[in-house]
Amino acid sequence: MFRAMDGGNCRIQEKAAASLNPSQVETALVQLSERWPEKAPLLVRVIEQFPLGETALLHLLAVSSTCATRLTRNPETLLWLCKPEVCLASRGHAQMFHELHAMADGSIAKQDFATLRLWKGAEMTRVALRELANVAPLEETTGELSLIAEICIRGVFEHWNAEFRKRYGSPNAEFAILALGKLGGGELNH
């Protein structure tokens, strides 16, 4: 059961013990271990060689049950986060948009927007990790969260706009989405 941790329950308990929330971290690591892809590097190595440091990853698991759940449901997200170009640098609109459409394989609407939800969860986890590791200033965090929201809203709108125009023709009036932030826009928070 703990093949992915290469040392089993003791390794998991050791890793979890030093965290702010040992039981949550232990649960997340056990679940990751159980779902870890067979062809992936050992989970313990991924954790120990994490580009932002093992402490940053374990801190994320300790303080964010949402991120812990995202990672345990889709361990491939952790493998994606292990790429230095993903977790060490900020990402702009073009990078995020391109990655979403590469994952979507033609349509983000397939399976009730499952790809969009998976992409959003991975990006939100990346942003939270960078914020908690103190490698992203607040302005960058809020800006990236706003970009994620914009890409999601725009993607869903474009799909349904095209679908409804195909079904019912062009509407008599255009549709608008207004997004007003507290400080003028671009500052969404977790």
C-alpha angles and dihedrals in degrees: 000000000000097000090124092060094047096217100043129216096356092058091048093049091047092052093046098044096072094049129097091248109029097177094051092046092046092050091048093048093048091050092046089050092051093049099036113132111253095226094049123098114270111287092232090057092048090052095044094046096041108145094232091043134266091267092059093051094046090046089055090052090048099050103032118055087177093058091042090054092047091052095046092048092049113022090179086075089065090051088051091049089053090069108100092217088058103045103027100053138050117250127222133211095270094052094047094044093048093049092050093051092045089054093044095060094211105330132044089194096070115120094008093308093307092154092050091051092047092049092047091050092050093048093046089051091049091051092047091048093051092046094049091045089055094236095115123058119226093257091056092047095050091043093053092046088053091050091051090051092047093050091049095047093044092048094050092044093049092050096049094039090056092042095050093044088053092049102038107014127241115330123242090239131034124244123237133192115206119198114186120181129203092253102028102294137300097072108098114153136203 
